Amino acid sequence: MNDKNYEIAYFSAEIGVSSNLPTYSGGLGVLAGDHIKASADAGLSMVAVSLLYKEGYFKQKIDEEGFQLETYPKFDPIPLLEKVDVKFKLRLRERDIWIQAYKYDYKGLSGKIIPIYFLDTDVEENLKDDKIITLRLYSGDKDHRILQEAILGFGGMKLLSELNFTEIKTYHMNEGHCSFLTLDLFEKYNYELDKVKKVCHFTTHTPVEAGHDHFSKDRVKKILHGLLPENLKLPKIIKDNRVHMTELGLYFSRSSNGVSELHGHIAKEQFPNYDIDYVTNGVYHPYWIGKSFRELYDINLNGWRQNPKLLLDINHISDSDLKWAHWSQKHFLLSYVNSQTQKALSENILTIGFARRAAEYKRAKLIFRNIERLKSICRGKVQIIFAGKAHPNDEGGKQLIRDVISNASKLFGEVKVVYLENYNMWLGKLITSGVDVWLNTPLRPNEASGTSGMKASLNGIPNFSIIDGWWAEGCNDGVNGWSIGEENFPDDEADANNLYDILENQIIPIFYENKKEWVSIMRESIKTGVDFTAHRMIEEYNRKFYSSIK
């Protein structure tokens, strides 16, 4: 075993450390991966716990009419993960369920290793119904979700006990999926609330109500019978006979945070009984900066991986070198796009990127609100790349993809629009490092953070976005990108018209007619990105929440 004196246990239902590991679905998991990577670079004493999804989230195919098709190829964890000599059982649904642990050692730039443990119920001893508990991420009905969250919370705590990790000072819950761990601690500490609170921290990521799990109390009792502490009398977390997982985590935590300044305010309004701070998310810059910029920074800004503030010296790099690095990454992206589609995108045309989960509040259709005006502005001057998965049960999200494909057909011969399949970490990096402009049009204030825009920024790609999430902190309108709409008066019609105005009167003319100003905006984007790295994020977590309790 490695050093057993870990001080921080980081729990998350999904962790994205590599596109080769299907253990994430989107932003939450990728953020968790970046959190772990930056923690390793910072030398933090951390261990992470998640679930192993052998059929992942899903592999996406999109037919010609825009219908999303899901397939679930099975993932063999060996040799990417190490099968740990730890197998234990948990009693759920009135029977024993066996859990096997796998491990992935993430090694930071300084050589510090953070072990990530993945829990799996697909083991020989289990019944078929129990083998499939951890098979797919965010799948199944309410019972299935309770079972998964019990494996993560109760099972994760049992794993740490089996591994004899006894020195943990902070249990960091990344969203409410892992909140059952607090009940395990509650029993362990003889039902002394203050003792549990002393060791727990909670991060909430979503201002969208549907993002917070809650289950019938009777359903939870039936499934978890025997795991629930006997004197569990918690009216604050059981409302209308429902167990609210976010409130469960908040109730037992000494501290909590939202993931941007704006989201911190929204979270306080959502959960007024709790004192919620904020740490704005950040992205792991050594991974998300594209190959050509990495090479450019290596030559000119030695040490930037360990110290992203060195990127503030971007003015020392010539305009021609910046343009070349960007062109090289754009060439790589468009070569891939053209190999996958019949659209033949051009490297000489302004390329807009929009890639994120297909959810209605993200308003992927906003740019198509006035097709004729879009044609008039963009004909021969703009091409657009879309990507993103809809949750298999989200019919609204699936319809959104069909609508984008339908609008692309209406623009055929006028404005080229592509929708790339199977959005994942690899494709996300390709797009956020290769387009010319990053478009983001959420319905404010529903975007808690928006880390993809940070990735684009660090690659010198200006953001063109609603003032929501991180962009409310990062935007310097017209200097490092552009803001869309009135901050406090979100409206589809007005936002779309403003989007068209800025595109027609600022972005397109600068891109084609004033390359010097465009490169200046690229530089300012990179400088802005320095404030939104996971390096800075982990410094804040450590100062505010990790090192405060000894």
C-alpha positions in Angstrom: 0.0 0.0 0.0 1.0 3.6 -0.5 1.3 6.2 2.3 -1.9 5.7 4.4 -1.9 9.1 6.0 -4.1 10.8 3.4 -5.7 14.0 4.8 -8.3 14.7 2.1 -10.8 12.1 0.7 -12.4 13.5 -2.5 -15.7 11.8 -3.5 -17.3 12.3 -6.8 -19.9 10.2 -8.8 -17.8 10.9 -12.0 -14.1 11.6 -12.5 -12.7 12.4 -15.9 -8.9 12.0 -15.9 -8.6 10.6 -19.5 -10.8 10.1 -22.5 -9.7 6.4 -22.3 -11.6 6.0 -19.0 -15.4 6.1 -19.5 -15.9 7.3 -15.9 -17.4 10.7 -16.6 -20.3 12.2 -18.6 -19.4 15.9 -18.8 -18.4 19.0 -16.9 -18.8 17.7 -13.4 -16.5 14.7 -14.0 -13.9 16.6 -16.1 -13.8 19.3 -13.3 -13.2 16.5 -10.8 -10.4 15.2 -12.9 -8.8 18.7 -13.1 -9.3 19.1 -9.4 -7.3 15.9 -8.7 -4.6 16.8 -11.2 -4.0 20.3 -9.8 -4.1 18.8 -6.2 -1.3 16.4 -7.2 0.8 19.3 -8.6 0.2 21.2 -5.4 1.4 18.2 -3.4 -1.9 17.8 -1.5 -2.3 14.6 0.6 -5.4 13.3 -1.2 -7.2 10.1 -2.1 -10.2 10.1 -4.5 -13.2 7.7 -4.7 -15.7 7.2 -7.5 -17.6 4.4 -9.3 -16.4 2.2 -12.2 -18.8 2.3 -15.1 -17.9 -0.6 -17.4 -20.4 0.6 -20.0 -19.6 4.3 -19.3 -22.1 7.0 -20.1 -22.7 6.1 -23.7 -21.2 6.3 -27.2 -23.2 8.7 -29.3 -24.2 8.3 -33.0 -26.3 10.9 -34.8 -28.2 10.0 -37.9 -28.9 12.3 -40.9 -32.1 13.6 -39.3 -30.4 14.4 -36.0 -31.7 11.5 -34.0 -29.2 10.5 -31.2 -28.5 6.8 -31.0 -26.8 5.4 -27.9 -24.5 2.3 -27.7 -22.7 1.0 -24.7 -19.5 -0.8 -25.6 -18.1 -2.5 -22.5 -14.8 -1.2 -21.0 -12.2 -3.6 -19.7 -10.5 -1.8 -16.8 -7.2 -3.9 -17.1 -4.5 -2.7 -17.8 -5.5 1.0 -17.4 -6.7 0.3 -13.8 -5.1 -1.9 -11.2 -7.4 -4.4 -9.6 -6.9 -3.9 -5.9 -6.8 -6.8 -3.5 -9.8 -5.4 -1.7 -13.3 -6.9 -2.0 -16.0 -6.2 0.6 -19.8 -6.4 0.9 -22.5 -3.9 1.6 -26.0 -4.8 2.7 -28.6 -3.2 0.3 -32.1 -4.4 -0.6 -31.9 -6.9 2.3 -29.0 -8.8 0.8 -25.2 -8.6 0.6 -23.7 -6.9 -2.4 -20.0 -7.5 -3.2 -17.9 -4.6 -4.3 -14.5 -4.8 -6.0 -12.1 -1.9 -6.0 -9.8 -0.8 -8.8 -7.2 1.9 -8.7 -5.7 4.5 -11.0 -2.6 6.4 -9.8 -2.5 9.9 -11.1 1.0 11.3 -11.0 1.5 15.1 -10.8 4.2 17.2 -12.4 6.2 17.1 -9.1 5.9 13.3 -8.9 3.2 13.4 -6.2 0.7 10.5 -6.7 -3.0 10.7 -5.9 -4.7 7.3 -6.0 -8.2 7.3 -7.5 -10.3 4.3 -6.4 -13.2 3.0 -8.6 -15.9 0.8 -7.0 -17.5 -2.0 -9.1 -20.4 -4.3 -8.4 -19.9 -6.4 -11.6 -18.4 -9.3 -9.7 -19.0 -13.0 -9.9 -20.5 -13.3 -6.4 -23.4 -10.9 -7.1 -26.8 -11.5 -8.5 -27.4 -10.2 -12.0 -29.5 -7.3 -10.7 -26.6 -6.3 -8.4 -23.9 -6.7 -11.1 -25.5 -3.9 -13.1 -25.7 -1.3 -10.3 -22.4 0.4 -11.4 -22.6 -0.6 -15.1 -23.7 2.8 -16.5 -23.3 6.4 -15.3 -26.6 8.3 -14.5 -28.8 5.4 -15.7 -31.8 3.6 -14.4 -34.8 4.6 -12.2 -34.8 6.2 -8.7 -34.1 2.9 -7.0 -31.0 2.5 -9.2 -29.8 6.0 -8.4 -30.1 5.3 -4.7 -28.2 2.1 -5.0 -25.4 3.8 -7.0 -25.2 6.6 -4.5 -25.2 4.1 -1.6 -22.3 2.2 -3.2 -20.4 5.6 -3.6 -21.2 7.0 -0.1 -21.4 4.0 2.2 -19.2 1.8 0.0 -16.6 4.5 -0.4 -16.3 4.9 3.3 -16.0 1.1 3.8 -13.3 1.1 1.2 -11.3 3.7 3.1 -11.7 1.7 6.2 -10.6 -1.6 4.5 -7.5 0.3 3.2 -6.8 1.6 6.7 -6.8 5.2 5.7 -7.5 6.5 9.2 -5.9 10.0 9.1 -8.5 11.8 6.9 -9.3 15.3 8.1 -11.6 16.4 5.2 -14.2 14.4 3.3 -14.9 16.6 0.3 -18.2 15.8 -1.4 -18.3 16.9 -5.0 -22.1 17.2 -5.4 -24.9 15.4 -3.5 -24.4 12.0 -5.1 -22.0 11.1 -2.4 -23.8 12.6 0.6 -24.6 9.2 2.2 -21.0 9.2 3.4 -22.2 11.7 6.1 -24.6 9.1 7.6 -21.7 6.6 7.8 -19.7 9.2 9.7 -22.7 10.1 11.9 -22.9 6.6 13.2 -19.1 6.3 13.4 -19.0 9.4 15.6 -21.9 8.2 17.9 -24.4 10.6 16.4 -22.4 13.7 17.4 -23.2 16.2 14.7 -20.3 18.6 15.4 -17.8 15.8 15.0 -19.2 15.0 11.5 -19.3 18.6 10.6 -15.7 19.1 11.6 -14.5 16.8 8.8 -16.9 17.4 5.9 -16.9 19.9 3.1 -19.5 20.1 0.3 -19.4 21.6 -3.2 -22.6 22.2 -5.2 -22.4 22.6 -8.9 -25.8 23.3 -10.2 -28.4 26.1 -10.0 -30.8 24.0 -11.9 -33.4 22.3 -9.6 -33.4 19.1 -11.7 -29.7 18.7 -10.9 -30.3 18.0 -7.2 -31.3 14.4 -6.4 -34.2 13.8 -3.9 -35.8 10.5 -3.1 -38.9 9.3 -1.2 -37.9 8.6 2.4 -39.7 5.2 2.3 -37.9 4.2 -0.8 -34.5 5.1 0.8 -35.4 3.2 4.0 -36.4 0.2 2.0 -33.2 0.0 0.0 -30.8 1.1 2.7 -32.4 -0.7 5.6 -29.6 -1.4 8.1 -27.3 1.3 6.8 -29.3 4.2 8.1 -28.3 5.3 11.6 -31.0 4.3 14.1 -31.7 7.7 15.5 -31.8 9.6 12.3 -34.1 12.4 13.0 -33.3 15.1 10.5 -36.3 17.2 9.6 -34.0 19.8 7.8 -33.0 17.3 5.1 -36.3 15.4 4.9 -39.0 17.6 3.4 -42.4 16.3 2.2 -41.1 12.8 3.1 -38.3 13.2 0.7 -34.5 12.9 1.3 -32.7 15.7 -0.4 -29.2 14.7 -1.2 -27.7 18.2 -1.5 -29.2 19.3 1.8 -28.0 16.1 3.4 -24.4 17.0 2.4 -24.8 20.6 3.4 -26.4 19.8 6.8 -23.4 17.7 7.8 -20.7 20.0 6.5 -18.5 22.6 8.2 -18.2 24.5 5.0 -19.6 24.6 1.5 -19.1 26.4 -1.8 -20.6 27.2 -5.2 -18.4 27.2 -8.3 -18.4 30.9 -9.3 -19.1 34.1 -7.6 -22.5 34.4 -9.3 -23.3 30.7 -8.5 -22.4 31.3 -4.9 -25.1 33.9 -4.6 -27.6 31.7 -6.4 -26.8 28.7 -4.2 -27.4 30.9 -1.1 -30.9 31.7 -2.4 -31.5 28.0 -3.2 -30.4 26.9 0.3 -30.9 29.8 2.6 -30.3 27.8 5.8 -26.6 27.3 4.9 -23.6 29.6 4.7 -22.3 28.9 1.2 -19.0 30.4 0.0 -17.7 30.1 -3.5 -14.5 29.0 -5.4 -14.7 29.7 -9.1 -13.8 26.6 -11.0 -10.6 26.4 -12.9 -9.2 24.1 -15.6 -6.0 22.1 -15.6 -4.0 24.2 -18.0 -1.2 21.7 -18.9 -3.8 19.4 -20.3 -6.3 21.8 -22.0 -3.8 24.0 -23.8 -3.3 22.6 -27.3 -0.1 21.1 -28.7 1.1 24.1 -30.7 0.6 26.6 -27.8 2.3 24.2 -25.4 5.3 24.1 -27.7 5.3 27.9 -28.0 5.1 28.4 -24.3 7.8 25.8 -23.7 10.2 27.8 -25.9 9.3 31.3 -24.5 7.8 30.9 -21.1 9.7 28.0 -19.4 8.0 26.8 -16.2 4.4 27.8 -17.3 3.1 24.3 -16.4 4.0 24.7 -12.8 3.3 28.4 -12.7 0.5 29.5 -15.0 1.2 33.2 -14.0 4.1 33.1 -16.4 1.5 33.2 -19.2 0.9 36.8 -18.3 4.2 37.4 -20.1 2.4 36.5 -23.4 3.4 40.0 -24.8 6.9 38.6 -25.1 5.7 36.3 -27.9 5.4 37.8 -31.3 2.1 38.3 -33.2 3.3 36.0 -36.0 4.2 33.2 -33.5 0.7 33.5 -31.9 -1.1 33.4 -35.2 1.0 30.4 -36.3 0.2 28.4 -33.1 -3.5 29.1 -33.5 -3.5 28.3 -37.2 -1.8 25.0 -36.5 -4.4 24.0 -33.9 -7.2 25.2 -36.2 -5.7 23.1 -39.0 -5.7 20.0 -36.8 -9.3 20.5 -35.7 -10.6 21.1 -39.3 -8.6 18.2 -40.6 -10.5 16.0 -38.2 -13.9 17.7 -38.9 -13.4 17.2 -42.6 -12.5 13.6 -42.2 -15.8 13.0 -40.3 -18.2 15.1 -42.4 -18.9 16.0 -45.9 -18.9 19.8 -45.2 -15.3 20.7 -46.2 -14.7 23.5 -43.7 -12.1 26.1 -44.7 -9.2 27.3 -42.6 -9.6 30.8 -44.0 -13.2 31.2 -42.6 -14.1 32.4 -39.1 -15.0 29.3 -37.1 -17.3 29.4 -34.2 -17.4 26.6 -31.6 -20.4 25.5 -29.5 -19.8 22.2 -27.6 -21.4 21.2 -24.4 -24.1 18.9 -23.0 -27.3 19.2 -25.0 -29.6 20.7 -22.3 -32.4 23.2 -23.1 -31.2 26.0 -20.8 -27.9 26.1 -22.7 -29.9 27.5 -25.7 -27.9 25.9 -28.5 -30.6 27.1 -31.0 -30.3 30.8 -30.1 -28.0 31.5 -33.0 -30.6 30.2 -35.4 -33.4 32.3 -34.1 -33.5 34.4 -37.3 -32.2 32.2 -40.1 -32.4 34.8 -42.8 -30.4 37.3 -40.8 -27.9 34.7 -39.9 -27.5 33.9 -43.6 -27.1 37.6 -44.5 -24.4 38.1 -41.8 -22.4 34.9 -42.1 -22.7 33.8 -45.8 -19.1 33.0 -46.9 -17.7 34.4 -43.7 -18.6 32.1 -40.8 -18.8 28.3 -40.2 -20.0 26.7 -37.0 -19.0 23.5 -35.2 -21.4 21.9 -32.7 -20.9 18.9 -30.4 -22.6 17.5 -27.3 -24.6 14.6 -25.9 -28.1 14.6 -24.6 -28.9 12.4 -21.6 -30.6 9.2 -22.9 -33.8 10.1 -21.0 -33.8 13.8 -21.9 -36.2 14.1 -24.8 -35.9 17.9 -24.7 -32.1 17.6 -25.1 -32.5 15.1 -27.9 -34.9 17.4 -29.7 -32.4 20.1 -29.4 -29.8 18.1 -31.4 -32.5 17.4 -34.1 -33.2 21.2 -34.2 -29.6 22.1 -34.7 -29.3 19.5 -37.5 -32.5 20.8 -39.1 -31.2 24.4 -39.0 -27.9 23.3 -40.5 -29.9 21.8 -43.4 -31.8 25.1 -43.8 -28.4 26.9 -44.1 -27.0 24.4 -46.7 -25.1 26.2 -49.4 -25.0 29.4 -47.4 -23.4 28.8 -44.0 -21.6 25.6 -43.1 -22.7 24.0 -39.8 -21.5 20.6 -38.5 -22.5 18.5 -35.5 -19.7 16.2 -34.3 -20.6 12.9 -32.7 -19.5 11.5 -29.4 -18.3 14.6 -27.5 -15.7 13.6 -24.9 -12.5 14.9 -23.3 -10.4 14.4 -26.4 -12.9 16.0 -28.8 -13.6 18.8 -26.2 -9.9 19.6 -26.2 -9.7 19.6 -30.0 -12.6 22.1 -30.3 -11.7 24.4 -27.4 -8.1 24.7 -28.8 -8.9 25.0 -32.5 -11.9 27.3 -33.2 -11.6 31.1 -33.6 -14.5 32.1 -31.3 -16.1 30.3 -28.4 -19.9 30.8 -28.3 -21.9 30.3 -25.1 -25.6 31.2 -24.7 -27.1 29.8 -21.5 -30.2 31.3 -19.9 -28.7 33.2 -17.0 -28.2 32.3 -14.2 -28.4 28.6 -15.0 -24.7 28.2 -16.0 -22.9 27.6 -12.7 -19.4 28.0 -14.1 -18.8 27.0 -17.7 -15.3 25.6 -17.8 -15.1 25.1 -21.6 -14.9 28.8 -22.0 -11.8 28.9 -19.7 -10.1 26.2 -21.9 -10.8 28.3 -25.0 -9.4 31.4 -23.3 -6.1 29.8 -22.4 -5.8 28.9 -26.1 -6.2 32.5 -27.1 -9.7 32.0 -28.3 -12.1 34.9 -27.4 -15.3 34.1 -25.6 -18.6 35.3 -27.1 -21.0 34.7 -24.2 -23.9 35.5 -22.0 -22.7 37.1 -18.7 -23.2 33.9 -16.7 -21.0 31.7 -14.6 -17.3 32.5 -14.8 -17.7 35.0 -17.7 -19.5 37.3 -15.2 -16.0 37.5 -13.5 -13.8 37.2 -16.6 -15.4 39.4 -19.3 -13.9 42.6 -20.3 -16.2 43.4 -23.2 -14.5 44.1 -26.5 -11.1 43.6 -24.9 -10.8 39.8 -24.2 -14.1 38.8 -25.9 -17.7 39.9 -26.0 -20.8 39.8 -23.8 -24.2 39.0 -25.2 -27.5 40.5 -23.9 -28.5 42.4 -20.8 -27.2 40.7 -17.7 -30.4 40.9 -15.6 -33.0 40.7 -18.4 -32.5 37.4 -20.2 -34.7 37.2 -23.3 -34.4 34.9 -26.3 -35.3 37.5 -28.9 -33.3 40.4 -27.4 -30.3 38.1 -26.8 -30.4 36.7 -30.4 -30.6 40.2 -31.9 -27.6 41.4 -29.7 -25.7 38.3 -30.8 -26.3 39.1 -34.5 -25.3 42.8 -34.0 -22.0 41.9 -32.3 -21.2 39.3 -34.9 -21.9 41.6 -37.8 -20.4 44.9 -36.5 -17.5 43.7 -34.3 -16.4 40.1 -34.6 -16.5 39.6 -38.4 -14.9 43.0 -39.3 -12.1 42.6 -36.7 -11.4 39.0 -37.8 -11.1 39.8 -41.5 -9.9 43.4 -41.5 -7.9 44.1 -38.4 -5.6 41.1 -37.6 -3.6 43.2 -35.1 -6.6 43.9 -33.0 -7.6 40.3 -33.2 -4.3 39.1 -31.9 -4.6 41.7 -29.1 -7.9 40.1 -28.1 -6.2 36.7 -28.2 -3.5 37.9 -25.9 -6.0 39.3 -23.4 -8.0 36.0 -23.6 -4.8 34.1 -22.5 -4.1 36.6 -19.7 -7.7 36.2 -18.5 -7.4 32.5 -18.6 -4.6 32.6 -16.0 -7.1 33.6 -13.3 -9.2 30.5 -14.2 -6.8 27.6 -13.9 -7.2 24.7 -11.6 -3.8 25.7 -10.1 -5.5 28.9 -8.7 -8.7 26.9 -7.8 -6.8 24.4 -5.6 -4.9 27.2 -3.9 -8.3 28.6 -2.9 -9.7 25.3 -1.8 -6.6 24.6 0.3 -6.6 28.1 1.9 -10.3 28.2 2.6 -11.4 24.6 3.2 -8.6 22.1 3.5 -5.9 23.7 5.6 -8.2 25.4 8.0 -8.9 22.3 10.0 -5.9 20.6 11.7 
